[in-house]
Amino acid sequence: MKDKFTHWYGVLIAGPVGLITWLLTIGVFDLTTMISALVTGGTVFLSYFSTQQFTLQKYLNEHELTRSEYKYIKKELKSAREKQKRLFNSYKKIRNFSDIKLIFDINRVVRAIMKKVHNEPKLFYNGLQFFHSNLDSAVNMVEIYLDLYRLPGKTKEEKIELNTARLRLLDLKRNLELDLSEINRNDYNQLKIERAVLDRTEGVNTPRLENNDSKIRIKDFNAELSNTQKAGEYIDKK
């Protein structure tokens, strides 16, 4: 999302505009300090607001989003980032080496999905299952599983339940990977198209390469034959 970019772009434009307006109102139009300050403040606000809105609208047009969709996705991403932080903090609770890789893999997939949707907000709709279900399940199950695993004096039934929960976390990791695949579906389709174009191009180039090789071989043969004839003529003269 481009909130910071639009903000700083607005500041970059509004700053020089405000400075020029202040110099003009004081030095050229000879207005009072109070009026110059009001005029400059209004000019800075209008410059900042219009630049920010223009930049935001350009960004929305590039990603084919409406303002309402942008606000909705922005809100969902903010909520998802809070859950992502909770999931990342779960590293502190790990007490078993076998769980380190599992939690790391879950965090890695979640981070990849968040980064992808952050860069391309419209992909949010490809990951609705992730944002509305699987992420919540991952955060809650990881927290509860690790909290219970740390407790001493577990009974046999409780250990069995923890093992079952760990297997469920493995299934959940695979579900998260499916969510990532769904979000990347368009990229894979584009990759297939590019590969098909490349295959077709190679099919066209192959006969051309074979013809070039044939010409080179014929040229080499003719050169060798010419050299042989010249050598024979030289021997005959001797």
N, C-alpha and C positions, 0 to 999 in steps of 0.2 A: 504494500500500500504506500501511496506517495504523499502522505500528510506532511512529513518533514520537508520533503522536496518542495512542495507548493508553498510552504511557509517561508523557507529561506529564499526561494525565488521571488516571493512577494517583498521580502525585506530588501533584497538586492536591488529591486526596481524602486521601491518607495523611498529608500534612503537618499539616493541622489536627487530624486524629484523633490523631496522635502527640503534639501539643502538649497537647491536652485530657487525654489519658491520663496524661501526665507530671505535669500539675498536680493531677489527681485522686489519683494514687498518692502524691505528696509531701504535698500540702496536706490532703486529706480522709482518706485511709486511713493516712497517717503511716508509709509503708513506708520501708525503708532505700534509700539511693541506688542500691546494686547491684541490688536487687530491682525498684525502679522503672525502672531502665534496661533490665532484661531484659523486664519487662512491656511497656514502651513500644516496645522494639525488635520484640517479637513482634506487637504490635498494628499497628505501622507496616507490617511485612512482610505480614501478613494483609490489611490494608486495600489496600495497593498491589497485591498479587497478585490478589485477588478483583476489584478494580475493573478492572485491566488485562484479565483474562480475560473479564469481563462485557462490556467494550467491544469486545474482539476478536470475541467470539461474536456480538454484535449486528451487527458489520460483516460477518461471514461469512454470517449469515442474510440480510442485505440483498442480498448478491451471490450467494447460493445456492451457497456453496462449503463443502467440508469442510475440516477442519484439515490433513489430508494434502495436499489439492489446494492449499491456501494455501501450505504450506511448499514444495511442488514449484514452483509458479509464482514464489514469492519467490526461490528458488534460480536458476531460469532467468533471471529479470529481472536478478539480480545479475551473472550471467555475461554477459548481453547488454549491460549497461551498460559492462562492461570493454571489450567489442568496440566499442561506440559511442565510447568515449574514444579508442581506437586510430584509428578512422575520422576522428574530429574532428582528431586530431593530424596527419593526412595533409596538412592545409593547409600545414604547414611545408615539405613536400617538393615542392610544385607549382612547376614551372619554365616552364609554358606557359599563356598567358592563356586559350587555348581549353579547358583542363582545369578552370579555376576554376569555371565554371558547372556542369560535369558533377559535380564533387565536391560542390559546394554543393547541387545537386538531390538527390544520393544522401543526403547528411547530413540534408537537410530532411525527406525521406520517412521515414528511419529515426527521426529525432526525433519525428515525428508519430505513428508506430506505437508507440514506447516510451511516449509521454505518454498515449496512448489506453488502452493495456493497464495502465499504472500506475494510472489512475483507475478502470478497470473490469476487474479481474483476470480475470473469466471470459472476456473476449474473447481471452485467450491461446490458447484452443483454436481460434479462427478464424484465428490467425496461426501455426500450427505450421510451415508451410512457411518462413515468415520466420525463426523462431527456430532451426529445426533445419537450415536449408540456406542460404537466400538471404543472411542476414546474414553468415555465415561466408565465403561466396563473395565478397561485396562487400568485406569487410575485407581478405581475403587478396589479391584481385586488385588493389585500389587500391594497397595497399602495394607489391606486387611491380612493378606498372606504373610507379609514380612513382619507385621506386628505380632501375629500369632506364633510365627516361627521362633521369635526371640524369647517367648515365654518358657520358663522351665516347667518340669514335672508334667509333661504331656502324656496322656494315656495312649494306649494302642489305637483306639478308635480315632482319637484326635490326630495322631500321626498319619493314619490312613486318609483322613479328610484333607490333611495338608498335601499329601502326595497327589490326591485327586485334584485339588485346587491347582497344583503346579502343572499337571497335565492339561487342565483347562486353560491355563495361561499360555501353554504352547499352542493350543488351538486358536487362542485369541491372537497370538503373534502372527499365525498364518492368515487370519482374517484381516489384520492390519496390512499385511503384505498384499492381499487381494485388493484392499482399498487403494494402496499405492499404485498397483497395476492399472486399476480403473482410472485413476487420475492421469496416468501416463499413456492412456490408450491412444489418444490423438497423436502423440509423438511416435509411438510404434507404428501407427498407420502411415504416418509421413515417412518413416524409415523404410517401410515396405515399398512405398511409391518410389522413393529415391533409388532403392535397390533394383526395382524393376526397370527404371530408366537406365541405370548403369548396365544392367544385363543386356538390354536392347542395344545400347551404344557399343558394348563390347562385341555383340553379334555383327554389327555393321563394320567395325574396325578389323575383325579377324580376317575376312577375305582380302582387305587392303594390305594387311601385314604379310599375308601369304604371297600376294602378287609382288610386293616389294622384295621379299626374300628370293622369289624366283628370278626377278630381274638381276639381283645382286649375284646370284649363283651363275646366271648366264654370262654376265659381264666378267666374272672371275674366270670362267671357263674360256671365254674368247681371248682374254688377256694371256692366259696360260698357253693356249693354242698358238697365238701370235709369237710368243717368246720361243716356243718350240720350233716354229717354222724359221725364225731368224737364226736360231742355233744351227739348224740343218743347212741353211744357206751358207753360213760361215764355214762349216765343215767341208762343204762341197768346194768352196773356193780354195781351201787348203789342199 
